[in-house]
Each structure stands twice: as structure tokens, then as C-alpha cells.
Amino acid sequence: MSVDPEAGTPVLLVGVRDEFVTRPWMSPDRHWPDHPGLIGGRDLEAGGTWLAADPAERRVAALLNGEGTAAPAAGRRSRGELPLLAAEAGELPPVDLFRYDPFHLVVGGLDGVRLWSWDGGRLAEEKLPGGVHMIVNTGWDRSGRDPRTAWFRPRFTRAVRPEWTDGGSTERFWGEWLDPASGAGMGGTVEGAVAWDDPRALITRRRLPDGRIFASLSVTLVALAPEGLRYDFCPQPDDPSTWHEIDTSRGGPPGRSRRARG
């Protein structure tokens, strides 16, 4: 997440979704009749999303799983509904937090970026200052202790900030930001060697002891500017050629169901 109130694109977001590869999902589109203004990828198991964008309001909300005390099984709600509610409201809505497992919820708009972190017992709210920030499952990594932060934050900071342009390819709009957003060669195959297990890797894939595979299923880039909202999506993080712009106008092509490769 990059925040620069004086820039032509005040808010830039990179979101990596890590999930079990067998969990079905659909590519970003307007999937929710109850939230007609929102665009996001749809989780077909619970019906929600990991990231929701409101092009009309120049707003985006993204969710990460957190650490702490899980909600009681009876009455537990899916965290995937929170980005939808927050993207519409512009903030964390008044929900019963004790019905949700721990999470970190980021909401960005032209008025700034806020982060809500819930650990199952306590809610913290913070406003992100100007700069490049990394938010991981332990929360806002200010110190850079996480190896991914230490590796990627300097690279995003050095990259030339995208300026607003109407249309154009993903490569043209995002420029130098596209390489770190695609993993910067840290993860996947590098010079013939598999580097999925590098602790610095933004794009990951690992097999758990029970045989299930947990991996990065997609990467999202969102830019907010007074002129509009730019939304680009990579459905196969191990193949940067799959980056493409999402149609944020009404009546765009319908999303297609997708099951990530195992």
C-alpha cells in the first residue's frame, strides 16, 4: 500500500490472495446484486470476497486473515462480507466483531487509508501516513521484521510511481510497479531453480503435511485518483503475462468461474 496525498494517484494498493488451491472462486466482476456498485473476485464457498472496489466512490477495501482468538463456531460469520460492507461505507461498519475470526481490514479512498485490526478480543484502528506500507497476517509491519517487507518495501519505494492515464495496457499504466507486484523474481522459478520457499517471496506455494496445497492464487493492483479507479488483476501469479485490466464500467463482461491449478 502506498499513500501520497500530493500525487496524481494518491493511493496505490497491491493485494496478494493466498488460499487453498481447491477453493473455487470467480474473477473480479459485479457479482453481488445487493452491492451493485462493487467489483471484486468472488469466493464461491462463502460468497464474499477478499477485495472490493467501488469505482464511483474511488474506494477500495481489502481483507487479510489475522492472528488471535477464533470466533465461536455457533454464529460465526464469513470475513469475506467485510470488504463489501466497508467498500460501501468507507469504514468498518457497525458489526458484531465477536462473530468474526481475526482479521486486518484496509479501506482506502481519496481521503486517505485506514486499517482496522481485530484479534478476537480487541479492535485497533489506525490511519496510514504517507509512504509505502506492508500489511501482513501479523498486521502493519512498521519495523520491517517480516522478510517480505524488508525485501519488497524498498523496491516499491524506488519504483517510479504510476501517474493517471486513461486506458492503456497494464504494463503501460503500472510501469516499474509491475515487477515487484509480480514477485520481482522472488518466488516461482528463478533461473531454473524453484524458489517458492524463500521467506522473502511475495508469491508463494507450499504443500502442507496433510497433502493440501496453499498458494498465492491471484494478485490485484488498484490505483485511486480523482479521475477514476484503475483495477488490474493477475489470475495466475506464476505467469505475469496473465495481467489484465478489469472493466470497471457497468455492463462489463461477466466473470468466469475459476479453480486455481493444483
PAFITI-78876 format. One record per residue (C-alpha): x, y, z; residue in three letters. Coordinates in steps of 0.1 Angstrom, whole numbers, padded with zeros to 4 digits, always signed. Layout:
<logus>
XYZAla;...
</logus>
This chain:
<logus>
+0000+0000+0000Met;+0014+0034-0010Ser;-0001+0067+0002Val;+0009+0101-0012Asp;-0018+0127-0008Pro;+0000+0151-0032Glu;+0004+0126-0061Ala;-0019+0123-0091Gly;-0026+0088-0078Thr;-0029+0093-0040Pro;-0035+0056-0032Val;-0019+0025-0047Leu;-0027-0010-0035Leu;-0011-0043-0042Val;-0031-0073-0029Gly;-0019-0109-0029Val;-0046-0136-0021Arg;-0032-0168-0005Asp;-0057-0196-0002Glu;-0060-0234-0007Phe;-0059-0242-0044Val;-0090-0263-0042Thr;-0112-0234-0030Arg;-0133-0222-0061Pro;-0136-0186-0070Trp;-0146-0162-0098Met;-0126-0134-0113Ser;-0135-0098-0105Pro;-0168-0085-0116Asp;-0201-0071-0102Arg;-0211-0104-0085His;-0234-0090-0058Trp;-0269-0078-0066Pro;-0271-0064-0030Asp;-0240-0044-0037His;-0244-0033-0074Pro;-0217-0007-0072Gly;-0189-0030-0062Leu;-0164-0051-0081Ile;-0143-0079-0068Gly;-0134-0115-0070Gly;-0160-0139-0056Arg;-0152-0167-0032Asp;-0177-0194-0043Leu;-0175-0212-0009Glu;-0187-0184+0013Ala;-0199-0159-0013Gly;-0178-0129-0002Gly;-0145-0115-0014Thr;-0110-0107-0003Trp;-0111-0073-0020Leu;-0139-0050-0031Ala;-0136-0018-0052Ala;-0162+0010-0057Asp;-0152+0028-0089Pro;-0178+0055-0084Ala;-0166+0065-0050Glu;-0129+0059-0058Arg;-0127+0034-0029Arg;-0112+0000-0022Val;-0113-0024+0008Ala;-0091-0054+0013Ala;-0091-0081+0039Leu;-0063-0103+0054Leu;-0067-0131+0079Asn;-0053-0121+0112Gly;-0040-0139+0143Glu;-0057-0143+0177Gly;-0088-0160+0191Thr;-0112-0176+0166Ala;-0150-0168+0168Ala;-0172-0194+0184Pro;-0184-0219+0157Ala;-0220-0212+0165Ala;-0229-0179+0149Gly;-0196-0174+0131Arg;-0198-0152+0100Arg;-0176-0152+0070Ser;-0150-0124+0070Arg;-0155-0122+0032Gly;-0185-0100+0037Glu;-0165-0073+0054Leu;-0147-0058+0023Pro;-0182-0055+0007Leu;-0196-0036+0037Leu;-0165-0015+0041Ala;-0162-0005+0005Ala;-0197+0008+0005Glu;-0195+0025+0039Ala;-0159+0038+0036Gly;-0151+0024+0070Glu;-0156-0007+0092Leu;-0194-0009+0096Pro;-0210-0015+0130Pro;-0210-0053+0131Val;-0207-0078+0159Asp;-0170-0084+0158Leu;-0171-0114+0181Phe;-0188-0133+0152Arg;-0157-0130+0130Tyr;-0123-0147+0132Asp;-0093-0123+0135Pro;-0087-0100+0105Phe;-0070-0069+0092His;-0092-0047+0070Leu;-0077-0019+0049Val;-0100+0008+0034Val;-0085+0033+0010Gly;-0101+0064-0006Gly;-0091+0098-0018Leu;-0094+0110+0018Asp;-0067+0085+0030Gly;-0062+0049+0041Val;-0073+0034+0074Arg;-0066+0000+0089Leu;-0087-0020+0114Trp;-0072-0050+0131Ser;-0093-0074+0152Trp;-0076-0102+0172Asp;-0108-0117+0186Gly;-0109-0096+0217Gly;-0097-0061+0208Arg;-0101-0038+0178Leu;-0074-0013+0168Ala;-0079+0015+0142Glu;-0050+0034+0126Glu;-0046+0059+0098Lys;-0017+0051+0075Leu;+0006+0081+0069Pro;+0023+0090+0037Gly;+0047+0063+0024Gly;+0049+0027+0014Val;+0034+0002+0039His;+0033-0036+0041Met;+0004-0053+0059Ile;+0009-0090+0066Val;-0010-0115+0087Asn;+0005-0102+0119Thr;-0006-0066+0110Gly;+0011-0034+0098Trp;+0048-0043+0097Asp;+0063-0009+0106Arg;+0096-0023+0117Ser;+0103-0044+0086Gly;+0108-0076+0106Arg;+0089-0097+0081Asp;+0114-0108+0054Pro;+0088-0098+0027Arg;+0087-0063+0040Thr;+0125-0060+0041Ala;+0127-0072+0005Trp;+0098-0055-0012Phe;+0092-0022+0006Arg;+0124-0007-0008Pro;+0116-0020-0043Arg;+0081-0004-0043Phe;+0096+0028-0028Thr;+0123+0031-0055Arg;+0099+0023-0084Ala;+0085+0053-0103Val;+0050+0060-0091Arg;+0023+0054-0117Pro;+0006+0085-0129Glu;-0030+0085-0140Trp;-0037+0077-0177Thr;-0069+0067-0193Asp;-0068+0033-0208Gly;-0037+0015-0219Gly;-0022-0018-0210Ser;-0013-0030-0175Thr;+0024-0026-0184Glu;+0019+0010-0197Arg;-0001+0021-0166Phe;+0019+0005-0138Trp;+0053+0007-0153Gly;+0080-0001-0127Glu;+0055-0011-0101Trp;+0045-0042-0122Leu;+0078-0061-0115Asp;+0076-0061-0076Pro;+0038-0066-0078Ala;+0046-0098-0099Ser;+0070-0110-0073Gly;+0103-0095-0085Ala;+0116-0130-0093Gly;+0113-0139-0056Met;+0091-0169-0058Gly;+0082-0193-0086Gly;+0110-0204-0109Thr;+0142-0183-0109Val;+0170-0194-0133Glu;+0156-0229-0133Gly;+0155-0232-0095Ala;+0123-0234-0076Val;+0122-0206-0050Ala;+0087-0210-0036Trp;+0100-0215-0001Asp;+0121-0183+0001Asp;+0108-0164+0032Pro;+0111-0131+0012Arg;+0087-0144-0015Ala;+0055-0124-0021Leu;+0042-0152-0044Ile;+0042-0185-0025Thr;+0031-0221-0029Arg;+0036-0249-0003Arg;+0023-0284+0003Arg;+0010-0289+0039Leu;+0016-0322+0058Pro;-0019-0333+0050Asp;-0012-0330+0013Gly;-0032-0299+0007Arg;-0016-0270-0013Ile;-0017-0234+0000Phe;-0007-0209-0026Ala;-0009-0174-0040Ser;-0040-0176-0062Leu;-0041-0141-0076Ser;-0026-0106-0074Val;-0045-0073-0076Thr;-0034-0038-0084Leu;-0057-0008-0077Val;-0049+0029-0082Ala;-0072+0056-0069Leu;-0072+0091-0084Ala;-0097+0119-0088Pro;-0101+0109-0124Glu;-0111+0073-0116Gly;-0102+0039-0103Leu;-0078+0016-0121Arg;-0081-0022-0113Tyr;-0057-0047-0128Asp;-0057-0085-0120Phe;-0033-0114-0124Cys;-0052-0148-0121Pro;-0020-0168-0124Gln;+0008-0153-0103Pro;+0033-0177-0117Asp;+0026-0163-0152Asp;+0029-0124-0153Pro;+0016-0125-0189Ser;-0019-0131-0174Thr;-0021-0095-0160Trp;-0051-0076-0175His;-0072-0046-0167Glu;-0107-0052-0151Ile;-0136-0033-0167Asp;-0149-0010-0140Thr;-0177+0004-0162Ser;-0212-0010-0157Arg;-0222-0038-0180Gly;-0187-0052-0184Gly;-0181-0089-0194Pro;-0193-0114-0168Pro;-0167-0130-0146Gly;-0157-0166-0152Arg;-0156-0193-0126Ser;-0120-0204-0119Arg;-0104-0231-0099Arg;-0067-0225-0093Ala;-0043-0251-0106Arg;-0032-0278-0081Gly;
</logus>
